Each structure stands twice: as structure tokens, then as C-alpha cells.
Amino acid sequence: MGWRLQFHDRIVEPMNLLTSQQAADALGISVLTLYDWLGQSDVGEFEIRGEAVTVEYYQGGHKGQGRIRIDETEICRLLSLMKSQPKPQRRRQIPKKNAAPFQHITAKLGRPDD
């Protein structure tokens, strides 16, 4: 199986952290787009399919300005949010054949009598 780490009376499972390039490749976007998504997520403006989404990621280094790592499960979550789902199709109404032509015209056709 894998290893486990005990941290403050909790068992922590190991994570598969991806680099920015690996995460972007998995999502099918460029690294710059991924950075843009993370920036939008930080200020609460990131949306996928009209719903607000927060992206969880790790950033190491002094003052949090180091390399970015994203958990593989977070990538799977984002991919599931990006998945297109077909809308149910509406049944097309068949026009009535015995309907009189020009039903929307309420005035009598022809020249008015003087």
C-alpha cells in the first residue's frame, strides 16, 4: 500500500502534488491560464460554468512566493466541474395543418371602404 504520516493525532495520507506545468497539461490549458485562474480564485472571482470555484493549491518558498503545487485530486475536481453535460432537448411542436393562414392579422384584408 502506501505510507501514512501521523500528525497531531491525525493520520495524513500522502498527496500526489503536481507542478504547474503538469496541472496545466492535465487540465488542457496553458500555464499562464492556470496562473490566471489561481489569481482569480484568490480574490473570489473564478467561475467555471457560471459557478464560483476556489482552487486549493500549495505555494512554498519565503513569503509564499515559491513554486506552486496542486494536488491531483484538486485537478480531478476541476475537470469534473469543466465537464459538459447535455441539456434535455425540448420536443418540437408540430404546426397544426388546419389552422387558418394569417391568424395574427386582426383587420379585414383589402381596401377600406370610403
Secondary structure, DSSP 8 states (H G I E B T S, - for coil): ----EEETTEEE----EEEHHHHHHHHTS-HHHHHHHHHHHHTT--EETTEE-----EE-SGGG-S-EEEEHHHHHHHHHHH--------------TT--S-TT--S-SS----
